[in-house]
Amino acid sequence: MGSTSKGVAGGLATLNSSGRVPATQVRLTATATIDFASIAAGAVGTDTVTVTGAATGDFVLVAPPGNLNAGLVVFGFVSAANTVTIRVLNGTAGAIDPASASWKVTVFTT
């Protein structure tokens, strides 16, 4: 597992004195409309978003839509060059069919 120390390659973003990510650490963004199929209780739904310039090992932030169903847990990672995989875990006791919505992805290159 990579470091979680600030300023270390593969670690967290190091902010400058203005509270911003420095220009030397590139931020890539993408927005995609995703319509996950119904996710069974305890199961995981998966989809991908193209983020040009993303590479495996880069740090990923996923911003789900504001109307995301309660009980869903979201995470993302760069699964291949230019591709972020978003996984949604249904931690409830019943199936959930999330509505089609706009998802935002931010990748910080290392």
LUMMI-9619 format. One record per residue (C-alpha): x, y, z; residue number from 1. Coordinates in Angstrom, 2 decimals. Example, Ala and Ser with C-alpha at 12.3 -4.5 7.8 and 13.67 -1.06 7.14 Angstrom:
BEGIN
ATOM | 12.30 | -4.50 | 7.80 | 1
ATOM | 13.67 | -1.06 | 7.14 | 2
***
This chain:
BEGIN
ATOM | 0.00 | 0.00 | 0.00 | 1
ATOM | 1.25 | 3.50 | -0.83 | 2
ATOM | 2.15 | 6.17 | 1.66 | 3
ATOM | -0.52 | 8.45 | 3.08 | 4
ATOM | 2.04 | 11.10 | 4.02 | 5
ATOM | 1.65 | 14.54 | 2.53 | 6
ATOM | 4.13 | 15.37 | -0.22 | 7
ATOM | 5.24 | 11.77 | -0.72 | 8
ATOM | 4.83 | 10.24 | -4.18 | 9
ATOM | 1.60 | 8.27 | -4.09 | 10
ATOM | 0.58 | 10.04 | -0.87 | 11
ATOM | -1.89 | 12.80 | -0.15 | 12
ATOM | -1.84 | 16.16 | -1.93 | 13
ATOM | 0.37 | 18.76 | -0.32 | 14
ATOM | -1.30 | 22.15 | -0.24 | 15
ATOM | 0.60 | 25.37 | -0.78 | 16
ATOM | 0.39 | 28.40 | 1.54 | 17
ATOM | -2.83 | 29.45 | -0.24 | 18
ATOM | -4.50 | 26.13 | 0.57 | 19
ATOM | -4.38 | 24.95 | -3.05 | 20
ATOM | -2.80 | 21.96 | -4.76 | 21
ATOM | 0.48 | 23.21 | -6.26 | 22
ATOM | 0.81 | 23.43 | -10.05 | 23
ATOM | 3.43 | 20.67 | -9.97 | 24
ATOM | 0.74 | 18.20 | -8.91 | 25
ATOM | -1.68 | 18.03 | -11.82 | 26
ATOM | -5.42 | 17.80 | -11.21 | 27
ATOM | -7.48 | 16.05 | -13.88 | 28
ATOM | -11.28 | 16.14 | -13.90 | 29
ATOM | -14.16 | 14.51 | -15.72 | 30
ATOM | -17.92 | 14.38 | -15.44 | 31
ATOM | -20.06 | 11.51 | -16.68 | 32
ATOM | -23.69 | 10.50 | -16.56 | 33
ATOM | -23.87 | 7.06 | -14.99 | 34
ATOM | -26.90 | 4.80 | -14.63 | 35
ATOM | -25.93 | 1.93 | -12.35 | 36
ATOM | -28.08 | -1.17 | -12.64 | 37
ATOM | -29.96 | -2.28 | -9.53 | 38
ATOM | -27.43 | -3.28 | -6.83 | 39
ATOM | -28.42 | -6.25 | -4.67 | 40
ATOM | -28.02 | -6.15 | -0.89 | 41
ATOM | -24.34 | -6.50 | 0.00 | 42
ATOM | -23.28 | -6.34 | -3.66 | 43
ATOM | -21.16 | -3.87 | -5.61 | 44
ATOM | -22.10 | -1.93 | -8.75 | 45
ATOM | -19.26 | -0.92 | -11.07 | 46
ATOM | -18.85 | 1.59 | -13.90 | 47
ATOM | -15.99 | 3.51 | -15.48 | 48
ATOM | -15.24 | 7.12 | -16.40 | 49
ATOM | -12.61 | 8.27 | -18.88 | 50
ATOM | -10.14 | 10.70 | -17.33 | 51
ATOM | -7.48 | 11.55 | -19.90 | 52
ATOM | -4.01 | 11.49 | -18.35 | 53
ATOM | -4.91 | 9.35 | -15.33 | 54
ATOM | -2.47 | 6.55 | -14.49 | 55
ATOM | -2.66 | 3.62 | -12.09 | 56
ATOM | -1.54 | 4.68 | -8.65 | 57
ATOM | -2.92 | 8.22 | -8.96 | 58
ATOM | -5.13 | 9.53 | -6.14 | 59
ATOM | -8.87 | 9.62 | -7.01 | 60
ATOM | -11.78 | 11.57 | -5.55 | 61
ATOM | -15.32 | 10.68 | -6.61 | 62
ATOM | -18.19 | 13.13 | -6.13 | 63
ATOM | -21.49 | 11.26 | -6.34 | 64
ATOM | -24.73 | 13.08 | -7.10 | 65
ATOM | -26.47 | 14.87 | -4.25 | 66
ATOM | -29.40 | 12.46 | -4.38 | 67
ATOM | -27.32 | 9.31 | -3.76 | 68
ATOM | -29.37 | 6.70 | -1.92 | 69
ATOM | -28.66 | 6.18 | 1.78 | 70
ATOM | -26.70 | 3.01 | 2.47 | 71
ATOM | -24.47 | 3.25 | -0.61 | 72
ATOM | -20.71 | 3.61 | -0.18 | 73
ATOM | -18.70 | 5.02 | -3.11 | 74
ATOM | -15.02 | 4.68 | -3.97 | 75
ATOM | -12.89 | 5.00 | -7.09 | 76
ATOM | -9.46 | 4.15 | -8.42 | 77
ATOM | -7.50 | 4.36 | -11.66 | 78
ATOM | -7.89 | 0.87 | -13.07 | 79
ATOM | -6.00 | 1.47 | -16.34 | 80
ATOM | -4.48 | 4.39 | -18.23 | 81
ATOM | -7.16 | 7.10 | -18.68 | 82
ATOM | -9.80 | 5.00 | -16.86 | 83
ATOM | -11.28 | 5.51 | -13.40 | 84
ATOM | -13.41 | 2.70 | -12.03 | 85
ATOM | -16.21 | 3.71 | -9.67 | 86
ATOM | -17.57 | 1.08 | -7.32 | 87
ATOM | -20.74 | 1.49 | -5.29 | 88
ATOM | -21.30 | -0.88 | -2.35 | 89
ATOM | -24.85 | -1.47 | -1.19 | 90
ATOM | -24.57 | -1.91 | 2.56 | 91
ATOM | -28.31 | -2.28 | 3.11 | 92
ATOM | -30.53 | -5.35 | 3.45 | 93
ATOM | -32.39 | -4.66 | 0.20 | 94
ATOM | -31.67 | -3.95 | -3.45 | 95
ATOM | -31.12 | -0.33 | -4.51 | 96
ATOM | -31.47 | 1.00 | -8.06 | 97
ATOM | -29.67 | 4.37 | -8.10 | 98
ATOM | -31.11 | 6.96 | -10.48 | 99
ATOM | -29.13 | 7.97 | -13.55 | 100
ATOM | -27.10 | 11.01 | -12.53 | 101
ATOM | -24.01 | 13.12 | -13.16 | 102
ATOM | -20.87 | 11.95 | -11.33 | 103
ATOM | -17.68 | 14.00 | -11.00 | 104
ATOM | -14.20 | 12.50 | -10.77 | 105
ATOM | -10.97 | 14.26 | -9.84 | 106
ATOM | -7.57 | 12.60 | -10.22 | 107
ATOM | -4.36 | 13.97 | -8.72 | 108
ATOM | -1.36 | 12.75 | -10.64 | 109
ATOM | 1.68 | 11.53 | -8.77 | 110
***
